[in-house]
């Protein structure tokens, strides 16, 4: 059982990049944690695990009622942008309906909800965006994530909506993330092309987990941008990573989002301002500090 001052937490998507890190962090802080995710457990850590299909409203309600959490963290989502465009029903079921089911369960249990969203809720025409900027999503992924935000706050009016962006970390969980894909490609000596005309807020996964944990522990409601502290184009990110890891910068070449033939639209300038998150103890990290932690995490796995 959790000790004095500890809370009972459910973390959805606990097999995923952020969910696994968040589950381990919360349990290390003495909280009692139940991870929910699809299929068998794949993440290590001193937390309990229960397979749960989040699109099954009955299963979600049963899990929440059975565990009686104080806080529910919801980083689970379908994040394959083009995949959402190809299967809009699937995107709706996971990114909207499952959030509504989770929100209803939280309301019934009296639990605080921390729902994770994305910079893609913005159209990218006027970034970087503050927390109170009005979203204008484009495409199935962006639209379902924006509707998911509304579902969370409708069912749990005091909920936290934590938007993040381009989350990366090592090791990866499930499919590669932007950082792990880039590292693997560069170690293989492969040349990569990165957009030089798309500005984003690269976010180190462990730092995102730290911010989410604090938001939940303090039950801070409203919108927070739990993202990296700097807005850069993807090519600049790649070159900075090359410099820290000692790769030949010639392996990283620029391309243009405006020339890419992508199924779903991407925002050109979806950088996030992190003013509110700067008030947290777990402050958003700048690019240099994030890459240093990535470097340390990578070499820790090679020891």
N, C-alpha and C positions, 0 to 999 in steps of 0.2 A: 504493500500500500504506500501511497505517496505520504511524505512527511508534512510537518506543520508548514503552512503557507503555500503548499503545493496545490495544484489544480489537476482535474481530470480532463484529458484532452483526446479528441479524435482528430486524426490527420488523414484526409483522403489522399489517394494517389501516393501512398507511402512506398510504393516501389519505384517512384519516379525521381527525377533529379532533385527537385526542391523538397518533395514530400519525404524522401528518405533522410535527407539531411535535417529537416525540421523535426522528424520523429526522434532521431538520435539526440539532437540538441535538447529538446524538451525533456526527454527521459534522463539525460545527463544532469539537468537542473533539478531533478528530483520529482518531476511531475509524472503522473500515471498516464501512460499513452497507449491508445489503441490505434493501430494503423489499419486503414481500409484500402483495398486495392483489388483490381481484377486478377484472378488466378492465384497461383501459389506465391508464397513469400519469396522475394528476391533480394530484399535489403536487410543487411545485418544491423544489429542494435538491440539494446536492452528495453525493447518495447513489445507489447502484445500485438498480434496480427490476426486479422479476420478477413477472408476473401469476401468481397462484396461487389456486386454489380450495381453501380450507382444509378443506372437507368431503371432499376427495379425499385419503385417507390416503397413497396412493402418491406423489402430487405433493408433499405436505408432507415426507415422508421424503426424497425426491429433492432437494428444495431445501435441507434441513438438511445432508444428507450432502455435497452439492455445495459448499456455502459453508463448512462446518466452523466454525460460530460458537462463540465463547466464551460468549456470552449471547444468549438469545432473549427478546424482549419481546413479550407478547401482549395488546395492547389491543383486538384485533378481537373483535367480538361483535354479536349482534342485540340492540339496545337498545330497540326499539319495544315498549313494555310490552304494549299491547293487541294489537299484531301477533303477539306471541308467543302470546297466548291464542287468537288465531284460527288460528294455524298452529303447533301444539305440536310437530309433527314437525320443522319447520324450526328452531324454537328448540332442540330437543334436538340436532339435527345440528350446529349452529354452536356453541352454548354448552356442550355437553358432549362429543359425540363428537370434534369438531375439536380440543378441548383435550387429550383423551386421545391423539389421534394426534400432536399436537405434543409432548406429554410423552414419549411413547415414542421419538420421534425425538431429543429432547434427551438422554434417558437413553442412547441408543445412541451419540450423539456426544460425551457427556460435557459437555454445555452446561448452564449455569445457566438456569433459567426464571423470568422475572418475569411473573406472570399477573395481569391487571387484573380486579377484581371490583367489586362494588357495595354500597352501603348497603342496597339492597332485600333482601338476604339476611335482614334482620331484620324482625320483624313490626310494629315501630313502637309497641309498647305500653309500652316502658320505656327509650326513648332519652334522652340520647345514649349510644351504645354504645362500650365499650372494645374493644380488639383481641381480648381473650379471651372476650368475650360469646358465648353460644351462639346461633347463627342459628336462625331459625324462619321460613323463607320461605313466602310466600303467593302463589299464582299461578304461571303457567308461566314467566314471565321470571325471577322471584326463585328459583324452584326449580331451574331449569337453571343459573343462575349459581352457586348454592350447590353443586350437583353438579359444576360445572366446577372450582370451588376444590378439591374433593376429588380430582378426576381429576388435576389439576396436581400436588398434593402426593403422591398415590399413586405416580405414575410418576417424579416427581423429588422425593424426600423432603426435600431441602434447598431446595425452591423458595420463591420470594417470592410471597405473595399480597398484592396492593396494592388495597385497596378505596377507591373514590372515589365522588363523589356530585354530581349536578346540574352536570356539567362544562359550562362555557360559555366562549366566546371569539369574537373577531372577527379575521379573517373566518371565516365558518362553513366547514365542509367537508361536502359532500353535503347532507343535510337540515339544516334550521336547528336550532341548539341553543337552550336556554332564553334565554340572553343575547342571541343574535343575533335571535331571533324577537321578543323584547321591544323591542330597539332599533329594528328595522324597523317594528314596529307603532307605536311612539311617534313616530318621525320622520314617519310617514304621518298622524299626528294621530288615530290610532285609540284608542279606549278599550279597556282590557284588564282582565280579571278574574283575580285571583291568589288562591290559597288562603291564607286567614289562619289555618287550623287544621292546616297541615302544616309541620312543622319539619324543615329539611334543612341540609346543610353545603355551600353553594355553593362550587364549586371552579373556579378559573381554569385554563384548559387548559394555558397555558405553565408555570404553577407545578406542575401535575400532572406534566407532562413532565420538569421539573427533578428532582422527587422520584423518579420512575421511573428516570431516568438514573443517579442516585446509588445507588439500591438495586441496580441491575444492575452498576455499576462496582465496588461494594464487595461484591457477592454476599451481601447481607444476607438470610438466610432467615427464614421465618415470616411472620406477618401484620402488615402495616402499614396504617394508614389514611392514604392519600395524598390528603387532602381539604382543603378550606378550614378555617381555624382557628376559625371562628365558626359557631354554630348559630342560624339565624333562620327565621322563617316566610317563605313565598314573597312575601307582601304586603310585608313589611318590606324584603326584597331589592329589590322593584320600586320602592319609595319611595326607597330609598338610591340606586338607579340614576338615578331622576328628578332627585334633588338634584345628583348629580355632573354630569349632562349638561344640566341646566337645563330639563328638561321640566316641563310643568304637572302637579303631583302629582294633580290631579283626574282625569287620564286613567287612573290606576291605582285600581281598586276591588277591594274584598275579596269573596271568595266562600268557600264552605265545601266542603272535601273530602267531608264527611259528607253533603252534599246532591247531590254530583256522581254522575251515572249513568255510571260507567266500567266497561268490560268486565272489566278485571283489577283486583284490589284493590291499593291503595297503602298503604304504611306511614304512619301519622299522625305519628310522631315517630321518624324514622330518622337523626337527627343522629349524627355520628361523633366520638368523642374521638380526638385525634391525638397522644396522649402519646408513642408510640414515634417518630413522624415528627418530633417536636420535637427529637429528637437528631440529625437530619440537618443538613448544611450548608444544603441547600435546604429551609428550614423552611416549613411551611404558612402561607399568607398570610391575614391578617384581611380582613374584607369591604372596609374602606376602601382598603387597599392593592391588593386585587384589582380593584376598580372603577377605581382610578387607572390600573392597567395596561391595563384594557379601554379606557378613555378614550383613552390614548395610542395604543393599537393601532388604534382606529377612526380617529382623526385622521391617523395615518400613512398609511392607505389612501386618505384624501381629498386628500392633498397633490398 
